[in-house]
Amino acid sequence: MTTKLTQAAVLRLSEDHPAGAQIYDSEAKGLRLVVGKRGISYKHVGRINDGTDRYVSVVIGRTDEVSLRSARERSAELRLALRRGDDPRTKKVAVPTIAEALERYLAGRPDLSERTAAWYRQKVDGPLGALRKLPADRIDREAVRSLHERLTKKSGPYCANGAMRVLKLLLNDVARTHDLPPNPVTRGVRMNKEQARDWAVGPDEMPQLWRRLDAMEDRVRRACWLLMLTTGLRSTNARSARWEHIADDGVLFIPRAKSGRSFHLPLPRLMIQELGEVRELTKPLESRFIFSSTTAKSGHIEQMVRIKSFPYAPHQMRHTYRTHALEAGVDFQSVTMLMDHANTHVSFNYVTRAHLIGHLRECQENICARLLSYRSLV
């Protein structure tokens, strides 16, 4: 039954119609009133434009709670939603802001180091501060392009590029669960050119490095520097190494490295001898950590930084190791495995690292021998 409804007519419907009756509003397509035993409700019924040819029914509210005018307005909104192919019965999940996207990403990546997580937070709270409260779907190309240009002028090309990489990562993560337009960073930002850092200690300076290393009074800290130099280990993995992770054959187990993988690393004979000295020095501490510390909450050395008597950075040891490994004639694939670098080549996935310990040990000794050759020049 189709009727030109008025507010007064709506109030009389329960008296004129039995329970179960439905009255269609001639003024609003899809709007109808359903008479029940205890009251009358507004309902919108329409076909959803999503290719399924389904009819969708949505209750708007009771007539004693919603006016006819409000019901017609809501009916119009529902009609538009159905025309777009949206199902109004499905609760919409709000698109997260950049700040919320960061928290969601970090919660889903417990494997990230504290340092990496802190770096992401610093970028969102600092360079990306102007965008952090915006929903991910409201960030467009012009906004990120102009922000990248401002950051380049204000903070430099590397800072600007770093901020954009974090933003791109977070937008891609949100896109896993929400419909977003193409990533605006990819389409709107021309990244600044970056030069690879030339950090390796060259042959001319290597004797000086050994002289400074051998003169170091703190023998435990010296051994940690030596481990990074002769194995290329990242500072975090070197500092947190445990005695229990060294096997009888001199292979060190590295749990959950930066790559997210765990791996076994053969130590050169020189390093095994040095660690024997460290064990004697730290035995009274009864620590599970090789490079133990009585002042750090973690129980191991927390910081390895440049000082006047040893002006080198921890990651500089890794650069030096990689460079001298290639100079020693070790093939690139072996260096990649020793340093736990990612390799995207398909055939690399078929390599069983555990079967190559003997080969990697030989490579490690060759690299260490080359590094030690500069010590003899001191």
C-alpha positions as CSV (number, residue, x, y, z in Angstrom):
1,M,0.0,0.0,0.0
2,T,1.5,3.3,-1.1
3,T,0.4,6.5,0.8
4,K,1.4,10.1,0.9
5,L,2.3,10.2,4.5
6,T,2.1,13.0,7.0
7,Q,3.2,13.1,10.5
8,A,-0.4,13.1,11.7
9,A,-1.2,10.1,9.5
10,V,1.8,8.2,10.9
11,L,0.5,8.6,14.4
12,R,-2.9,7.1,13.5
13,L,-1.5,4.1,11.6
14,S,-1.6,1.7,14.5
15,E,-5.3,2.3,14.9
16,D,-6.1,1.8,11.1
17,H,-3.9,-1.1,10.3
18,P,-3.3,-4.6,11.9
19,A,0.1,-5.9,13.0
20,G,2.2,-7.0,10.0
21,A,0.9,-4.4,7.6
22,Q,3.4,-2.3,5.6
23,I,2.7,1.2,4.3
24,Y,4.9,2.6,1.5
25,D,5.7,6.3,1.5
26,S,5.0,7.8,-1.9
27,E,7.3,10.7,-1.3
28,A,10.5,8.7,-0.5
29,K,11.2,5.7,-2.7
30,G,12.1,2.6,-0.5
31,L,10.8,4.1,2.7
32,R,8.0,2.1,4.4
33,L,6.4,1.7,7.8
34,V,6.0,-1.7,9.4
35,V,3.2,-2.1,11.9
36,G,4.1,-4.4,14.8
37,K,2.3,-5.6,17.8
38,R,3.9,-3.0,20.1
39,G,4.6,-0.2,17.7
40,I,5.4,1.0,14.2
41,S,8.9,1.4,12.7
42,Y,10.4,3.1,9.7
43,K,12.3,0.8,7.4
44,H,14.2,1.4,4.1
45,V,14.3,-1.4,1.5
46,G,16.3,-1.2,-1.7
47,R,18.4,-3.1,-4.2
48,I,22.2,-2.8,-3.6
49,N,24.2,-2.0,-6.7
50,D,27.1,-4.4,-6.2
51,G,26.3,-6.9,-8.9
52,T,24.5,-9.4,-6.6
53,D,21.0,-8.0,-7.3
54,R,20.2,-8.3,-3.6
55,Y,17.6,-6.4,-1.7
56,V,18.8,-4.8,1.6
57,S,16.5,-3.9,4.5
58,V,17.5,-1.4,7.1
59,V,15.5,-0.4,10.2
60,I,15.6,3.4,10.7
61,G,13.7,3.7,14.0
62,R,10.4,3.7,15.7
63,T,7.8,6.3,14.8
64,D,7.6,7.5,18.4
65,E,11.4,8.2,18.4
66,V,12.1,9.4,14.8
67,S,10.1,12.0,12.9
68,L,8.8,11.4,9.4
69,R,11.1,14.2,8.1
70,S,14.2,12.6,9.7
71,A,13.2,9.2,8.4
72,R,12.9,10.5,4.9
73,E,16.4,12.2,5.1
74,R,17.9,8.9,6.4
75,S,16.1,7.0,3.7
76,A,17.7,9.3,1.0
77,E,21.1,8.7,2.5
78,L,20.6,4.9,2.4
79,R,19.3,5.0,-1.1
80,L,22.6,6.8,-2.2
81,A,24.7,4.3,-0.3
82,L,23.0,1.4,-2.0
83,R,23.4,3.0,-5.4
84,R,27.2,3.3,-4.7
85,G,27.2,-0.4,-3.9
86,D,27.8,0.1,-0.1
87,D,25.9,-2.2,2.3
88,P,24.7,0.1,5.1
89,R,24.3,-2.9,7.4
90,T,28.1,-3.4,7.5
91,K,29.7,-1.3,10.1
92,K,32.4,0.9,8.5
93,V,35.8,0.9,10.1
94,A,37.4,4.3,10.3
95,V,40.6,4.7,8.3
96,P,43.4,5.1,10.8
97,T,45.4,8.3,11.1
98,I,49.2,8.2,10.4
99,A,49.8,8.2,14.2
100,E,47.4,5.2,14.6
101,A,48.8,3.5,11.6
102,L,52.3,3.6,13.2
103,E,51.0,2.0,16.4
104,R,49.2,-0.6,14.4
105,Y,52.3,-1.4,12.3
106,L,54.6,-1.6,15.4
107,A,52.2,-3.9,17.2
108,G,52.3,-6.2,14.2
109,R,56.1,-6.2,14.0
110,P,57.4,-7.3,17.4
111,D,60.6,-8.5,15.5
112,L,61.7,-4.9,15.0
113,S,64.5,-3.6,17.2
114,E,63.8,-0.9,19.8
115,R,66.1,1.4,17.8
116,T,64.2,0.9,14.6
117,A,60.8,1.4,16.3
118,A,62.2,4.6,17.9
119,W,63.4,5.8,14.5
120,Y,59.9,5.3,13.0
121,R,58.4,7.2,16.0
122,Q,60.9,10.0,15.6
123,K,59.9,10.5,11.9
124,V,56.2,10.5,12.6
125,D,56.4,12.8,15.6
126,G,58.9,15.1,13.9
127,P,59.1,15.6,10.1
128,L,55.7,14.0,9.5
129,G,54.1,15.8,12.4
130,A,51.9,17.9,10.1
131,L,50.3,14.7,8.8
132,R,50.2,12.5,11.9
133,K,46.6,13.3,12.8
134,L,45.2,13.0,9.2
135,P,43.4,9.8,8.2
136,A,45.5,7.8,5.6
137,D,42.9,8.3,2.9
138,R,43.1,12.1,3.1
139,I,46.8,12.4,2.3
140,D,47.2,13.3,-1.3
141,R,50.2,13.8,-3.7
142,E,50.4,17.5,-3.4
143,A,50.6,17.3,0.4
144,V,53.5,14.9,0.4
145,R,55.3,16.5,-2.5
146,S,55.3,19.9,-0.8
147,L,56.2,18.4,2.6
148,H,59.2,16.6,1.0
149,E,60.4,19.8,-0.6
150,R,60.1,21.8,2.7
151,L,61.9,19.0,4.6
152,T,64.7,19.0,2.0
153,K,65.3,22.7,2.5
154,K,64.9,22.7,6.2
155,S,66.5,19.4,7.4
156,G,68.4,18.1,4.4
157,P,67.9,15.5,1.6
158,Y,68.5,12.4,3.8
159,C,66.0,13.5,6.5
160,A,63.4,14.3,3.9
161,N,63.8,10.9,2.1
162,G,63.7,9.0,5.4
163,A,60.4,10.6,6.4
164,M,58.9,9.8,3.0
165,R,60.0,6.2,3.3
166,V,58.3,5.8,6.6
167,L,55.1,7.5,5.3
168,K,55.1,5.2,2.3
169,L,55.5,2.1,4.5
170,L,52.6,3.1,6.8
171,L,50.3,3.9,3.9
172,N,51.1,0.6,2.3
173,D,50.3,-1.1,5.6
174,V,47.0,0.6,5.9
175,A,46.1,-0.4,2.4
176,R,46.2,-4.0,3.4
177,T,42.9,-3.6,5.2
178,H,41.4,-0.4,3.7
179,D,40.6,0.8,0.2
180,L,43.1,3.7,-0.4
181,P,44.1,5.5,-3.6
182,P,47.5,4.8,-5.1
183,N,50.3,5.6,-2.6
184,P,50.9,9.4,-2.9
185,V,54.5,9.1,-2.0
186,T,55.2,6.8,-4.9
187,R,53.4,9.0,-7.3
188,G,54.1,12.5,-6.0
189,V,57.6,12.5,-4.6
190,R,60.9,12.6,-6.5
191,M,63.4,11.3,-3.9
192,N,66.6,13.3,-3.4
193,K,69.7,11.6,-4.7
194,E,71.8,9.9,-2.0
195,Q,75.4,8.9,-2.0
196,A,76.5,5.7,-0.4
197,R,78.6,6.4,2.7
198,D,82.3,5.7,2.1
199,W,82.9,4.4,5.6
200,A,85.3,1.5,5.3
201,V,88.7,2.0,7.0
202,G,91.2,1.8,4.1
203,P,94.6,0.1,4.0
204,D,96.5,3.3,4.9
205,E,94.5,3.8,8.1
206,M,94.2,0.1,9.2
207,P,97.6,0.0,11.1
208,Q,96.4,3.1,13.1
209,L,93.1,1.3,13.8
210,W,94.9,-1.7,15.2
211,R,97.2,0.5,17.3
212,R,94.2,2.2,18.9
213,L,92.4,-1.1,19.4
214,D,95.3,-2.8,21.1
215,A,95.9,0.2,23.3
216,M,92.3,0.1,24.7
217,E,92.3,-0.4,28.4
218,D,88.8,-1.9,28.7
219,R,89.6,-5.4,27.4
220,V,86.0,-6.5,27.4
221,R,84.9,-3.5,25.3
222,R,88.0,-4.0,23.1
223,A,86.9,-7.6,22.4
224,C,83.4,-6.4,21.4
225,W,85.0,-4.0,18.8
226,L,87.2,-6.8,17.6
227,L,84.2,-9.1,17.1
228,M,82.5,-6.5,15.0
229,L,85.7,-5.9,12.9
230,T,86.5,-9.6,12.3
231,T,82.9,-10.9,11.7
232,G,81.0,-7.9,10.4
233,L,78.4,-8.4,13.1
234,R,75.9,-5.5,13.8
235,S,76.5,-3.7,17.0
236,T,73.2,-4.9,18.6
237,N,74.0,-8.6,17.9
238,A,77.6,-8.3,19.0
239,R,76.8,-6.5,22.3
240,S,74.0,-9.0,23.2
241,A,75.9,-12.2,22.3
242,R,75.7,-14.9,25.0
243,W,78.1,-17.6,26.1
244,E,75.5,-20.3,25.7
245,H,75.2,-19.4,22.0
246,I,78.8,-20.3,21.2
247,A,79.1,-24.0,20.2
248,D,82.2,-26.1,20.9
249,D,83.2,-25.8,17.3
250,G,83.4,-22.0,17.6
251,V,80.2,-21.2,15.8
252,L,78.1,-18.4,17.2
253,F,74.3,-18.5,17.1
254,I,72.7,-15.2,16.3
255,P,69.1,-15.1,17.3
256,R,66.6,-12.9,15.5
257,A,69.0,-10.5,13.7
258,K,67.9,-7.3,12.0
259,S,66.8,-9.4,8.9
260,G,64.3,-11.2,11.2
261,R,66.3,-14.4,10.7
262,S,68.4,-16.4,13.1
263,F,71.7,-17.7,11.7
264,H,75.0,-19.4,12.7
265,L,78.3,-17.6,12.2
266,P,81.7,-19.3,12.4
267,L,84.2,-17.3,14.4
268,P,87.8,-16.9,13.3
269,R,90.5,-18.5,15.5
270,L,91.7,-15.1,16.6
271,M,88.3,-14.2,18.0
272,I,87.9,-17.5,19.8
273,Q,91.2,-16.9,21.6
274,E,90.2,-13.3,22.5
275,L,86.9,-14.6,23.9
276,G,88.8,-17.0,26.1
277,E,90.5,-14.0,27.7
278,V,87.1,-12.3,28.1
279,R,85.6,-15.3,29.8
280,E,88.4,-15.2,32.5
281,L,87.9,-11.5,33.0
282,T,84.2,-11.7,33.5
283,K,83.9,-15.0,35.3
284,P,83.3,-13.3,38.7
285,L,80.2,-11.6,37.2
286,E,78.5,-15.0,36.4
287,S,76.8,-13.3,33.4
288,R,75.2,-15.1,30.5
289,F,76.3,-12.3,28.3
290,I,79.8,-12.3,26.7
291,F,80.2,-8.5,27.0
292,S,78.6,-8.1,30.4
293,S,78.0,-4.8,32.2
294,T,77.3,-4.3,35.9
295,T,75.7,-0.9,35.2
296,A,73.4,-1.6,32.2
297,K,69.8,-2.8,32.8
298,S,70.1,-5.2,30.0
299,G,73.2,-6.9,31.6
300,H,75.4,-6.3,28.6
301,I,77.3,-3.3,27.1
302,E,74.7,-0.9,25.8
303,Q,76.6,1.6,23.8
304,M,79.6,1.4,21.4
305,V,80.4,5.0,20.3
306,R,83.2,7.0,19.0
307,I,85.6,8.3,21.5
308,K,88.8,10.4,21.2
309,S,91.1,7.5,21.6
310,F,89.0,5.3,19.2
311,P,87.3,7.6,16.7
312,Y,85.4,4.9,14.8
313,A,81.6,4.1,14.6
314,P,80.3,0.6,15.3
315,H,78.8,0.3,11.8
316,Q,82.1,1.4,10.4
317,M,83.5,-1.9,11.4
318,R,80.8,-3.6,9.3
319,H,81.7,-1.5,6.3
320,T,85.4,-2.3,6.8
321,Y,84.8,-6.0,7.1
322,R,82.7,-6.1,3.9
323,T,85.3,-4.1,1.9
324,H,88.3,-6.2,3.1
325,A,86.3,-9.4,2.6
326,L,86.1,-8.6,-1.1
327,E,89.7,-7.6,-1.1
328,A,90.6,-11.0,0.4
329,G,89.0,-12.6,-2.7
330,V,85.9,-14.0,-0.9
331,D,83.0,-14.3,-3.3
332,F,80.1,-11.9,-3.0
333,Q,77.5,-14.6,-2.2
334,S,79.6,-15.9,0.8
335,V,80.0,-12.3,2.1
336,T,76.3,-11.9,1.8
337,M,75.7,-15.0,4.0
338,L,78.4,-14.0,6.5
339,M,76.9,-10.6,7.0
340,D,73.3,-11.8,7.0
341,H,72.3,-9.6,4.1
342,A,69.1,-10.2,2.1
343,N,69.5,-11.7,-1.4
344,T,66.5,-11.5,-3.8
345,H,67.9,-13.9,-6.3
346,V,65.6,-17.0,-6.5
347,S,68.5,-19.5,-6.5
348,F,69.7,-18.1,-3.1
349,N,66.5,-19.6,-1.5
350,Y,67.8,-23.1,-2.4
351,V,71.0,-22.7,-0.4
352,T,71.1,-24.6,2.9
353,R,73.4,-22.4,5.0
354,A,74.0,-25.2,7.6
355,H,75.8,-27.3,5.0
356,L,78.2,-24.4,4.3
357,I,79.7,-23.9,7.7
358,G,83.0,-25.4,6.6
359,H,83.1,-23.1,3.6
360,L,82.1,-20.0,5.5
361,R,84.7,-20.8,8.2
362,E,87.4,-20.8,5.6
363,C,86.1,-17.5,4.2
364,Q,86.1,-16.1,7.7
365,E,89.7,-17.1,8.3
366,N,90.8,-15.5,5.0
367,I,89.1,-12.2,5.9
368,C,90.6,-12.2,9.3
369,A,94.1,-12.9,7.9
370,R,93.8,-9.9,5.7
371,L,92.7,-7.7,8.5
372,L,95.5,-9.0,10.7
373,S,98.1,-8.3,8.0
374,Y,97.8,-4.6,8.8
375,R,98.4,-5.3,12.5
376,S,101.9,-6.5,11.7
377,L,102.6,-3.0,10.2
378,V,102.1,-1.3,13.5
